[in-house]
Amino acid sequence: MHSKTIKYLELDKVLQFFILEATSEEGKAFFSFLRPYSSLEKVLNAQKTLKEFCYLIEKFPFKLSFFPSLKPLFKNLSQELYIFDFEDLWGLEAFLRAQDKVFGWLEYIFNKENTKLDELKSEMVCPKRLKQAIFRCVGENGALKDESSPRLLEIRNDIRAIQNKCRKKIEDFFKDKKISHYLQDEFFTLSSDRYVVPLKANFKGKLEGIVHDYSHTGETCYVEPYFLVELNNKLQLLKLQEKEEELSILKYLTQLARQEQDSLFHCYNFVVKIDVLLTKAKIAKKIGANILMVNKDGCLSLKQARHPLLVLRNQNVVPVDIELKPGQKGLVITGGNAGGKTVCLKTLGLTALMVLCGLPVCCAENSEIPYFEQIFALMGDEQSLEESLSTFTAQIESLKEYLPCSSPTTLFILDEFGSGTDPSQGAALAQAVVEYILDNDGWIACATHFPGLKLYALTNDKLRVCSVLFDPNTKKPLYKLTYDQVGASFALQVARDRGLDESIIKRAQAILGSEVDKQDNLLERLNRLVWQKEEELLKFKHKREKIIKKLKHVLEKIRNRNKNLEEEIQKAKQHILNEWKKNKLSRKKALEKLNNLKKRIVTPTPVKEEIFIPSVGEKCLYLPWQREAKVVSVDIKKKQLKLDLGGVSVWCVFSDVAPLNQAKECKQSGVITKIEECLPLKLDLRGFRVEEALIEVDKFLNLATLKCVNKIEILHGKGSGSLRRAIHEFLKDHSLVGKYYFAPLEQGGEGVTIVELN
């Protein structure tokens, strides 16, 4: 990746926002030096991992706690005589606490969800002995706990006992001698780890003892009373013993770390990796970004793309569609100044760079982008006073270096190339450069005001031309692209808007002549027509959104009504069963009540065909229960049948039965549902919109329940994953669903969800 690409497309500025969001020091360092991955395989792997991680973090929220960089610690461990200090212990303790949270969160997810991140389990290596020792020995501030060793606990208990004696003796002395008026303050303190009394300097002779120090002002002297000397000596000895024991514990912990250095190193890198993924996911949620997968087919379709830097700075950004048709390799953007051409080019280049870095981008979820090994950008003023280069000369110097790299995986971004020299020669050179890149099967996106290049783009099948839109009434830019037409530059209009003298503008119009005026008027009319078309499309879009919103509302009402109805049925069934268990109802009466309950819920619609009357011994379909039954006897006079349903005898009317190979329509809860004799076990939803798919799933679950089917398969495909996530979210709250999970690999893997019903 060329270094000037990073500079001009401002990737480092974007990464600053990721650095601020990262939790750990090493996570921040990762984004400081992040550059595009070196192969398509690495890019795809990074994007797939991030996509799955974003889904999981949305479903199972998690917050990582801070931990410092352990790189200095790893470096020091390579030195044989090095022993941990308390700062090392603090860093280790903070990291291992964070690691514990990460591992616990992942284990919880792996138990709850079938996920592609299962492969991370192999990376979850923990230095168990070191972790146990650190948690036992080290407190939150990095100091050693009393319980680190029995000897340390004994020494510190002795220290505390002597400290209490010192305080008691001083307090008793103050009370007996009544010398508080000699004290600078009514307290005692430590000087050189010895208990001393602060006296006013002019009264230092009033207390027998050793003067250890004076204050900065000289008004206070610190005196160790003779009655404290022996206790202070014992205290000093214990302090030395404490330091020796602490050193012994530090040596032990250092040795443990050396023994488990490899697992500690791998564990550290793994937790940093989680921090990086977590940071990307947080940024994605914050700015509404998506994980855009690169494709091998050479499709460029960035829908609702937004400049990431502007979005991260909380600026209002108008989304733009950057799309090429199949077989096209270049985009030529035309139109007036300040219309958004440069922003559009930067959005494309920066989005491509971020995808190659494994970062979320500000595009719609169904966007696509090819894999680019190299991205070269010529944008803005390239002149260099130090090297005596004009803008045009500097552009030529850069192109001389870039153009030989043209290939099917190279993207060139040129912003008004050739504008710094003679217009006719600059236009010819710009067209020649575009032709050269296309001849080498490279990709190009450029902005231009040259009429010749606009015409060339209109007539070349490999190029697609577009124009930035302006409001025809206010002449203000709309920051949108309209495709397959060129736009006028509106140079004179821009000059007028910027306040240039009107006489100069009129003179320029006179120099241009009437033909140019006609051309500008024609382009202005085209711009107005396109603007009207965009307005109409926007109105249709709003109508569509309203319809979808209404459909979702209706779907939610149906779902709630069905849920309430199902709960009511379950309560009624449970009541009948409880009554039967308590011997308040006979088996026959209980079955009769259950049958009546089923009839109340499922009522067959009237049919015009002849009434089906099976003969004795014939098998038929008992509609209220949707079960196969055998006819025991037929009463033509009463129009009733006696059926055997697996050992249960039931009397019913003729309309309650149907041939096994015949479909019946039933009316349930006011919704007409077609019940087929043989319910398919698999529901194929590929190609369905989310709203339509959820209606089909709800309908299929109800049918499966009526048919007494315990397990069904829902084929939703893999794709972007949006349909799968919507279906899983729907299944999670559905009262008929016991559990759901992905099918085995040989049955479709993540493209198929298996549902087990209650």
Residue pairs with C-beta under 8 A, 6 or more apart in sequence:
1 35
1 36
1 353
1 356
1 373
1 374
1 375
2 374
2 375
2 376
2 402
4 376
4 377
4 398
5 349
5 353
5 374
5 375
5 376
5 377
6 12
6 35
6 353
8 349
8 377
8 378
8 379
8 380
9 346
9 349
9 350
9 353
9 375
9 377
9 379
9 413
10 309
10 346
10 350
11 350
11 353
11 354
11 357
13 309
14 308
14 309
14 312
14 350
14 354
14 359
15 31
15 32
15 34
17 283
17 312
18 31
18 34
18 279
18 280
18 283
18 359
19 28
19 31
19 32
21 279
21 282
21 283
21 286
22 28
22 30
22 31
22 275
22 276
22 279
23 64
23 65
23 66
23 67
23 275
23 278
23 279
24 64
24 66
24 67
24 68
24 69
24 98
24 271
24 272
24 275
25 67
25 68
25 69
26 69
26 70
26 71
26 268
26 272
26 275
27 272
27 275
27 276
27 279
29 69
30 272
30 276
31 276
31 279
34 357
35 357
36 43
36 353
36 356
36 357
37 43
37 46
37 356
37 357
37 358
40 294
40 296
40 371
43 294
43 355
43 356
43 358
43 371
44 293
44 294
46 358
47 291
47 292
47 293
47 294
47 355
47 358
48 116
48 293
49 116
49 117
49 277
50 277
50 280
50 281
50 291
50 358
50 360
51 291
51 293
51 721
52 115
52 116
52 117
53 117
53 277
53 278
53 280
53 281
54 280
54 281
54 284
54 285
54 291
54 360
55 721
55 725
56 109
56 113
56 115
56 117
57 278
57 281
58 281
58 285
59 113
60 105
60 108
60 109
60 112
60 113
62 101
62 105
62 278
64 98
64 101
64 102
64 274
64 275
64 278
65 94
65 97
65 98
65 101
66 94
66 98
67 91
67 94
67 95
67 97
67 98
67 271
68 90
68 91
68 94
68 95
69 91
70 91
70 92
70 95
70 264
70 268
73 88
73 91
73 92
73 257
74 261
74 265
74 268
76 82
76 88
77 254
77 257
77 258
77 261
82 254
83 247
83 250
83 251
83 254
84 92
84 250
84 253
84 254
84 257
85 250
86 142
86 143
86 144
87 142
89 134
89 137
89 138
89 142
89 143
89 144
89 250
89 253
90 138
90 141
90 142
91 142
92 130
92 134
92 138
92 257
93 134
93 135
93 138
93 139
93 140
93 142
95 268
95 271
96 130
96 131
96 134
96 135
98 271
99 126
99 131
99 267
99 271
100 131
102 270
102 271
102 274
103 124
103 126
106 117
106 120
106 121
106 124
109 115
109 117
110 117
110 118
110 121
114 741
114 742
114 750
116 750
120 270
123 266
123 270
123 273
124 267
124 270
125 263
125 266
125 267
125 270
126 263
126 267
127 257
127 260
127 263
127 264
127 267
128 260
129 256
129 259
129 260
130 253
130 256
130 257
130 259
130 260
130 264
133 252
133 253
133 256
134 253
136 145
136 147
136 148
137 144
137 145
137 147
137 148
137 249
137 253
138 144
138 145
139 145
144 152
144 246
144 249
144 250
146 152
146 153
146 156
146 157
147 153
148 246
148 249
149 245
149 248
149 249
151 245
152 242
152 245
152 246
152 249
155 238
155 241
155 242
155 245
156 242
158 238
159 235
159 238
159 239
159 242
162 231
162 234
162 235
162 238
163 195
163 235
165 231
166 188
166 195
166 228
166 231
166 232
166 235
167 188
167 195
169 227
169 228
169 231
170 188
170 195
170 197
170 225
170 228
173 225
173 227
174 180
174 183
174 186
179 206
179 207
180 186
182 199
182 200
182 203
182 206
182 207
183 197
183 198
183 199
183 200
184 198
184 199
184 200
184 219
184 220
185 198
187 198
188 195
188 196
188 197
188 198
189 195
189 196
189 198
189 222
190 196
191 212
191 213
191 222
191 224
192 212
192 213
193 235
193 236
193 239
194 212
194 224
194 228
194 232
194 235
194 236
195 224
195 228
195 231
195 232
195 235
196 212
196 213
196 222
196 223
196 224
197 207
197 209
197 222
197 223
197 224
197 225
198 215
198 220
198 221
198 222
198 223
199 206
199 207
199 220
199 221
199 222
199 223
200 219
200 220
200 221
201 214
201 218
201 219
201 220
201 221
204 211
204 221
204 223
207 223
207 225
208 225
208 226
209 223
209 224
209 225
209 226
209 228
210 223
210 224
210 226
210 229
211 221
211 222
211 223
212 222
212 223
212 224
213 221
213 222
214 220
214 221
214 222
215 221
215 222
224 232
257 264
280 358
280 359
280 360
281 360
283 289
283 312
283 359
283 360
284 290
284 291
284 360
287 308
287 311
287 312
287 362
288 311
288 362
289 308
289 311
289 360
289 361
289 362
289 363
290 360
290 361
290 363
290 364
290 365
290 367
291 360
291 361
292 351
292 355
292 360
292 361
292 363
292 367
292 368
292 369
293 368
294 355
294 356
294 369
294 370
294 371
295 368
295 369
295 370
295 371
296 370
296 371
297 370
298 329
298 370
298 408
299 324
299 326
299 368
299 369
299 370
300 322
300 323
300 324
300 368
300 369
300 370
300 443
301 322
301 323
301 324
301 366
301 367
301 368
301 369
302 321
302 322
302 323
302 347
302 348
302 351
302 363
302 367
302 368
302 369
303 321
303 323
303 363
303 364
303 366
303 367
304 319
304 320
304 321
304 363
304 364
304 367
305 319
305 320
305 321
305 322
305 347
305 348
305 351
305 361
305 362
305 363
305 367
306 317
306 319
306 320
306 347
306 362
306 363
307 317
307 343
307 346
307 347
307 350
307 362
308 347
308 350
308 351
308 354
308 361
308 362
309 350
310 317
310 343
311 317
311 362
317 362
318 340
318 478
318 479
318 480
320 340
320 344
320 347
320 479
320 480
320 481
321 481
322 331
322 344
322 347
322 348
322 445
322 481
323 464
323 483
324 330
324 331
324 464
325 464
327 461
327 462
328 461
328 462
328 463
328 464
329 438
329 441
329 442
329 443
329 444
329 462
329 463
330 434
330 437
330 438
330 443
330 444
330 445
330 446
330 457
330 462
330 463
330 464
331 348
331 444
331 445
331 446
331 463
331 464
331 465
331 466
332 434
332 446
332 447
332 448
332 453
332 454
332 457
332 463
332 464
332 465
332 466
333 341
333 344
333 345
333 445
333 446
333 447
333 448
333 466
333 467
333 468
333 481
334 341
334 447
334 448
334 449
334 454
334 465
334 466
334 467
334 468
334 486
334 487
334 489
335 341
335 467
335 468
335 469
335 470
335 486
335 487
335 488
335 489
335 490
336 468
336 470
336 477
336 487
336 488
336 489
336 490
336 491
336 493
336 494
337 489
337 490
337 491
337 494
338 477
338 494
339 468
339 469
339 470
339 477
339 479
339 487
340 468
340 477
340 479
340 480
341 415
341 447
341 468
342 379
342 415
342 447
343 479
344 447
344 468
344 481
345 377
345 379
345 413
345 415
345 445
345 446
345 447
346 379
348 413
348 445
349 375
349 377
349 411
349 413
349 445
351 361
351 362
351 363
351 369
352 369
352 372
352 375
352 411
353 375
354 360
354 361
355 361
355 369
356 371
356 372
361 367
365 720
365 722
366 720
370 409
370 443
371 409
372 409
372 410
372 411
372 443
373 407
373 409
373 410
374 405
374 407
374 409
374 410
374 411
375 410
375 411
375 413
376 398
376 402
376 405
376 410
376 411
376 412
376 413
377 412
377 413
377 414
377 415
378 395
378 398
378 399
378 402
378 412
378 413
378 414
378 415
378 417
379 413
379 414
379 415
380 415
381 391
382 389
382 391
382 394
382 395
382 398
383 389
383 390
383 391
383 393
383 394
384 394
387 394
389 397
390 420
391 420
392 418
392 420
392 421
392 426
395 417
395 418
395 420
399 417
399 433
402 412
403 433
403 436
403 437
406 412
406 436
406 437
406 440
406 441
406 442
407 440
407 441
407 442
408 441
408 442
410 442
410 443
411 442
411 443
411 444
411 445
412 437
412 442
412 443
412 444
412 445
412 446
413 444
413 445
413 446
414 430
414 433
414 444
414 445
414 446
414 447
415 446
415 447
416 446
416 447
416 448
416 449
417 426
417 429
417 430
417 433
417 446
417 448
418 425
418 426
418 427
418 429
418 430
418 433
418 450
419 426
419 449
420 426
421 429
423 450
426 450
427 450
427 451
427 452
427 453
428 452
430 446
430 448
430 450
430 453
431 450
431 452
431 453
431 456
434 444
434 446
434 453
434 456
434 463
437 443
437 444
438 444
438 460
438 462
438 463
448 454
449 489
449 491
454 465
454 486
455 486
456 463
457 463
457 464
457 465
457 486
458 465
458 486
464 483
464 484
465 483
465 484
465 485
465 486
466 481
466 482
466 483
466 484
466 485
467 481
467 482
467 485
467 486
467 487
467 527
467 530
468 477
468 478
468 479
468 480
468 481
468 487
469 477
469 478
469 479
469 480
469 481
469 482
469 487
469 527
469 530
469 531
469 534
470 476
470 477
470 478
470 490
470 527
470 531
471 477
471 478
471 531
472 524
472 527
472 528
472 531
475 490
475 493
475 497
478 531
478 534
480 534
482 530
482 533
482 534
485 526
485 530
486 523
487 523
487 526
487 527
488 519
488 520
488 523
488 524
488 527
490 520
492 505
492 508
492 509
495 504
495 505
495 508
496 502
496 505
509 517
548 691
551 691
552 691
555 691
555 694
555 695
555 698
558 671
558 698
559 698
559 734
561 669
562 669
562 698
562 702
563 734
563 735
565 601
565 669
566 735
566 736
567 735
569 597
569 601
572 597
573 594
573 597
576 585
576 590
576 593
576 594
576 597
577 590
579 585
579 590
580 586
580 587
580 589
580 590
585 593
591 648
591 650
595 624
595 625
595 650
598 624
598 625
599 624
601 668
601 669
602 623
602 624
602 666
602 667
602 668
602 706
603 666
603 667
603 668
604 623
604 655
604 656
604 664
604 665
604 666
604 667
605 665
605 666
605 667
605 672
607 655
607 664
607 665
611 654
611 655
612 620
612 654
612 657
612 658
612 659
612 662
613 634
613 636
613 654
614 620
614 631
614 634
614 641
614 657
614 659
615 631
615 634
616 631
616 632
616 633
616 634
617 630
617 631
618 630
618 631
619 628
619 629
619 630
619 631
619 660
620 628
620 629
620 631
620 643
620 657
620 658
620 659
620 660
621 627
621 628
621 629
621 657
621 658
621 659
621 660
621 662
621 664
621 677
622 628
622 629
622 643
622 645
622 650
622 652
622 656
622 657
623 656
623 657
623 658
623 664
623 666
624 652
624 656
625 645
625 708
626 675
626 706
626 707
626 708
627 645
627 646
627 708
628 645
628 660
629 643
629 644
629 645
629 650
629 657
630 643
630 644
631 641
631 642
631 643
631 644
632 642
632 643
632 644
632 649
633 641
633 642
634 640
634 641
634 642
635 641
635 642
639 653
639 654
640 651
640 652
640 653
640 654
641 651
641 652
641 653
641 654
641 656
641 657
642 649
642 650
642 651
643 649
643 650
643 651
643 652
643 657
658 664
660 677
661 677
662 677
663 674
663 675
663 676
663 677
664 675
665 672
665 673
665 674
665 675
666 672
666 673
666 675
666 706
667 673
668 702
668 706
673 699
673 702
673 703
675 703
675 706
675 707
676 703
679 703
679 704
679 707
679 709
681 709
681 711
681 712
681 713
682 712
682 713
682 714
682 715
682 752
683 696
683 697
683 700
683 712
683 713
683 714
683 715
684 715
685 693
685 696
685 697
685 714
685 715
685 716
685 717
685 723
685 727
686 715
686 716
686 717
688 696
688 723
690 722
690 723
690 726
693 716
693 723
693 726
693 727
694 726
694 727
694 730
697 714
697 727
697 730
697 731
698 730
698 734
700 712
700 714
701 712
701 734
701 736
701 737
701 755
701 757
702 736
704 712
704 736
704 757
705 736
705 757
709 757
710 756
710 757
711 754
711 755
711 756
711 757
712 754
712 755
712 757
713 743
713 747
713 752
713 753
713 754
713 755
714 727
714 752
714 753
714 754
714 755
715 748
715 751
715 752
716 723
716 724
716 727
716 751
716 752
716 753
717 723
717 724
717 751
718 724
718 749
718 750
718 751
724 750
724 753
727 753
728 740
728 753
731 737
731 740
731 753
731 755
735 758
736 757
736 758
737 755
737 756
737 757
737 758
738 756
738 757
738 758
739 755
739 756
740 753
740 754
740 755
740 756
741 753
741 754
742 749
742 750
742 752
742 753
742 754
743 749
743 751
743 752
743 753
743 754
